[in-house]
C-alpha cells in the first residue's frame, strides 16, 4: 500500500512540476507563453467593463481633470480628457513616473461613464485588432452573470488628425458602451467606453470628443 502511494505521489509531483509556471512567466495568473502577442486583449475589456465602473461608483477619486490637461498613454499615444472628468489611473503629459515613462493604460470617469485607453505593440490593421478584441472577449461572464456581447457591426471612425480606426457597440447586463481600435505605426490602441444605459446628450458629445482626440505623439500615424 505504501509503495503504491509513494509511486502515485511521485507521479503527481512530476505532473505538477511540469505544469507549474514560474512567477516571472505569469501575467494575471496566466502563463505568458499562452497569451496572444498583443497584451491589449488579455481580459482588459473585463477590467474596463466591470472593475473600473465598480471602483468609480464606490470610491471618491480626487484627481479632477482641468482644461488644458493632456493624458499620455505609453510612449506613443495621447488624448485630451474633458474638463471635469476624474483621473482614475494614468499620468498627465509632462509628468512621467520616476523612471521617466508613462503607463500603457489610462482611464478617466465622467458622469458615470469610464473612458479607458490601452496601448501595446501591435502589427496589423485596426479592423484586425477589433476582431481580435471581439473574439477574445466574446461571451465573457462574471459571477453575477453581468456579461457583455458586442452587438454592433464595426464602423469606421476618424480622429482629429485624420487617422482611421474602427469601433463597435456592445451591450451588457449592467452597462453598455463602445470599443474602438486604432493602429499608429506599430502601436495598437484599444479604447473602451463603458457607462449606464442612459447618458445625457451633452456627456455623449464630450465623450465622443475624447475619442476623436486619441492620437499618436509625433509622426507615428499608420492607419
VMD Tcl script that draws the C-alpha trace (Angstrom):
set ca {
  {0.00 0.00 0.00}
  {2.73 2.48 0.95}
  {4.68 1.60 -2.20}
  {1.65 2.36 -4.38}
  {1.04 5.59 -2.51}
  {4.66 6.68 -2.94}
  {4.57 5.94 -6.66}
  {1.31 7.87 -7.13}
  {2.62 10.74 -5.07}
  {5.86 10.92 -7.07}
  {3.95 10.80 -10.35}
  {1.61 13.56 -9.17}
  {4.55 15.70 -8.13}
  {6.20 15.25 -11.55}
  {3.00 16.33 -13.31}
  {2.69 19.35 -11.04}
  {6.26 20.44 -11.71}
  {5.80 20.01 -15.46}
  {2.69 22.21 -15.42}
  {3.97 24.78 -12.97}
  {4.72 28.21 -14.43}
  {7.39 30.36 -12.73}
  {6.20 33.68 -11.32}
  {8.23 35.70 -13.83}
  {6.35 33.99 -16.68}
  {2.87 34.70 -15.32}
  {0.51 37.59 -16.05}
  {-2.77 37.85 -14.14}
  {-2.11 34.26 -13.07}
  {-1.77 33.03 -16.66}
  {1.22 31.59 -18.46}
  {2.71 34.40 -20.57}
  {3.67 31.83 -23.21}
  {0.00 31.10 -23.92}
  {-1.03 34.74 -24.30}
  {-1.55 36.36 -27.69}
  {1.21 38.77 -28.73}
  {-0.87 41.90 -28.18}
  {-1.40 42.36 -24.46}
  {-4.36 44.56 -25.35}
  {-6.73 41.62 -25.38}
  {-5.85 39.81 -22.16}
  {-9.06 40.37 -20.22}
  {-8.56 44.12 -20.31}
  {-12.09 44.55 -21.55}
  {-13.30 42.85 -18.40}
  {-11.35 45.34 -16.32}
  {-12.88 48.26 -18.15}
  {-16.39 46.85 -18.29}
  {-16.80 45.75 -14.70}
  {-13.93 46.57 -12.35}
  {-13.39 50.22 -13.22}
  {-17.09 51.15 -13.09}
  {-17.30 49.45 -9.70}
  {-14.33 51.47 -8.49}
  {-15.83 54.61 -9.95}
  {-19.13 54.11 -8.13}
  {-17.66 53.19 -4.77}
  {-14.50 55.27 -4.41}
  {-14.21 59.03 -4.44}
  {-11.28 59.87 -6.73}
  {-9.98 63.34 -6.01}
  {-7.93 63.98 -9.14}
  {-10.04 66.28 -11.32}
  {-9.18 66.99 -14.93}
  {-8.72 70.67 -15.72}
  {-8.87 72.48 -19.03}
  {-5.60 72.04 -20.90}
  {-4.72 68.66 -19.37}
  {-3.40 66.07 -21.81}
  {-3.03 62.42 -20.79}
  {-0.23 60.30 -22.20}
  {-0.62 56.56 -22.76}
  {2.69 54.76 -23.05}
  {5.33 56.45 -25.16}
  {3.32 56.89 -28.35}
  {-0.28 57.98 -27.66}
  {-2.10 60.89 -26.06}
  {-5.65 62.17 -25.67}
  {-7.44 65.20 -24.26}
  {-9.90 64.37 -21.46}
  {-12.95 66.52 -20.87}
  {-12.58 69.12 -18.12}
  {-14.45 67.97 -15.04}
  {-13.65 64.29 -15.53}
  {-11.75 62.37 -12.84}
  {-8.45 60.64 -13.50}
  {-8.75 57.04 -12.30}
  {-5.40 55.76 -13.49}
  {-2.58 57.16 -15.61}
  {-0.45 60.28 -15.86}
  {-0.64 63.72 -17.40}
  {1.70 64.53 -20.25}
  {4.83 66.18 -18.92}
  {4.50 64.40 -15.56}
  {6.05 60.93 -16.09}
  {6.76 58.46 -13.31}
  {10.16 58.43 -11.54}
  {11.63 56.31 -14.35}
  {10.60 58.87 -16.96}
  {7.93 56.65 -18.53}
  {4.14 56.56 -18.82}
  {1.81 53.61 -18.14}
  {0.17 51.84 -21.08}
  {-3.31 52.22 -19.57}
  {-5.13 55.45 -18.74}
  {-8.71 55.75 -17.51}
  {-10.97 58.64 -16.59}
  {-14.55 58.76 -15.34}
  {-17.12 61.31 -16.43}
  {-20.76 61.44 -15.38}
  {-20.89 57.73 -14.62}
  {-19.00 56.65 -17.73}
  {-15.49 55.18 -17.76}
  {-13.25 56.05 -20.71}
  {-10.13 53.88 -20.92}
  {-7.27 53.87 -23.43}
  {-4.86 50.92 -23.60}
  {-1.78 50.64 -25.79}
  {0.61 47.86 -26.71}
  {2.77 46.72 -29.59}
  {0.61 45.51 -32.46}
  {1.24 44.75 -36.14}
  {-1.95 44.72 -38.13}
  {-4.91 46.88 -39.10}
  {-7.48 48.50 -36.80}
  {-10.12 46.12 -38.16}
  {-7.94 43.11 -37.33}
  {-7.30 44.43 -33.85}
  {-11.01 44.99 -33.20}
  {-11.78 41.49 -34.48}
  {-9.15 40.08 -32.12}
  {-10.60 42.01 -29.19}
  {-14.10 40.83 -30.05}
  {-13.06 37.19 -30.48}
  {-11.08 37.12 -27.23}
  {-13.84 38.62 -25.11}
  {-16.97 37.20 -26.75}
  {-19.29 35.59 -24.23}
  {-17.29 36.64 -21.19}
  {-19.21 36.19 -17.93}
  {-18.65 37.26 -14.36}
  {-20.06 35.87 -11.15}
  {-23.31 37.85 -11.23}
  {-23.91 37.00 -14.91}
  {-23.22 40.59 -15.91}
  {-21.68 39.55 -19.24}
  {-21.29 41.60 -22.38}
  {-21.77 40.94 -26.06}
  {-20.54 43.01 -28.99}
  {-23.75 43.76 -30.86}
  {-22.86 46.40 -33.42}
  {-21.18 45.96 -36.77}
  {-17.78 47.67 -36.99}
  {-17.87 51.20 -38.37}
  {-15.02 53.44 -39.47}
  {-14.10 56.34 -37.21}
  {-11.61 59.16 -37.72}
  {-9.65 61.08 -35.11}
  {-8.77 64.77 -35.20}
  {-5.52 64.16 -37.08}
  {-7.17 62.11 -39.82}
  {-6.17 58.63 -38.62}
  {-8.81 55.99 -39.26}
  {-9.95 53.40 -36.75}
  {-12.92 51.11 -36.25}
  {-15.49 50.89 -33.48}
  {-18.41 48.69 -32.42}
  {-21.07 48.89 -29.74}
  {-21.56 46.31 -27.01}
  {-24.35 45.55 -24.57}
  {-24.10 44.05 -21.10}
  {-26.45 43.25 -18.26}
  {-25.35 46.26 -16.25}
  {-23.69 48.50 -18.82}
  {-23.45 49.48 -22.46}
  {-20.65 51.06 -24.37}
  {-18.29 51.12 -27.27}
  {-14.94 49.55 -28.07}
  {-12.69 51.15 -30.66}
  {-9.32 50.32 -32.17}
  {-6.59 52.37 -33.82}
  {-3.13 51.37 -35.00}
  {-0.45 54.06 -35.04}
  {2.68 52.63 -36.64}
  {3.32 49.50 -34.58}
  {1.28 50.67 -31.59}
  {-2.19 49.21 -31.17}
  {-4.72 51.30 -29.30}
  {-7.86 49.95 -27.66}
  {-10.43 52.47 -26.44}
  {-13.22 51.28 -24.17}
  {-16.17 53.44 -23.19}
  {-18.42 51.88 -20.56}
  {-21.42 53.50 -18.94}
  {-25.03 53.23 -17.80}
  {-27.93 52.52 -20.12}
  {-28.81 56.21 -20.34}
  {-26.29 59.06 -20.69}
  {-27.07 62.76 -21.09}
  {-26.68 64.12 -24.63}
  {-24.07 66.64 -23.51}
  {-21.97 63.92 -21.90}
  {-22.22 61.79 -25.04}
  {-20.85 64.61 -27.17}
  {-17.96 65.26 -24.79}
  {-17.08 61.56 -24.66}
  {-17.13 61.46 -28.47}
  {-14.73 64.41 -28.46}
  {-12.37 62.46 -26.18}
  {-12.46 59.56 -28.62}
  {-11.61 61.84 -31.54}
  {-8.71 63.31 -29.54}
  {-6.89 59.96 -29.28}
  {-3.83 60.41 -31.46}
  {-0.18 59.43 -31.90}
  {2.56 61.58 -30.44}
  {4.70 62.99 -33.21}
  {4.84 61.33 -36.63}
  {3.66 57.82 -35.77}
  {0.47 57.68 -37.81}
  {-0.07 54.39 -39.56}
  {-3.76 53.92 -40.26}
}
mol new
graphics top color blue
foreach p $ca { graphics top sphere $p radius 0.5 }
foreach p [lrange $ca 0 end-1] q [lrange $ca 1 end] { graphics top cylinder $p $q radius 0.2 }
display resetview
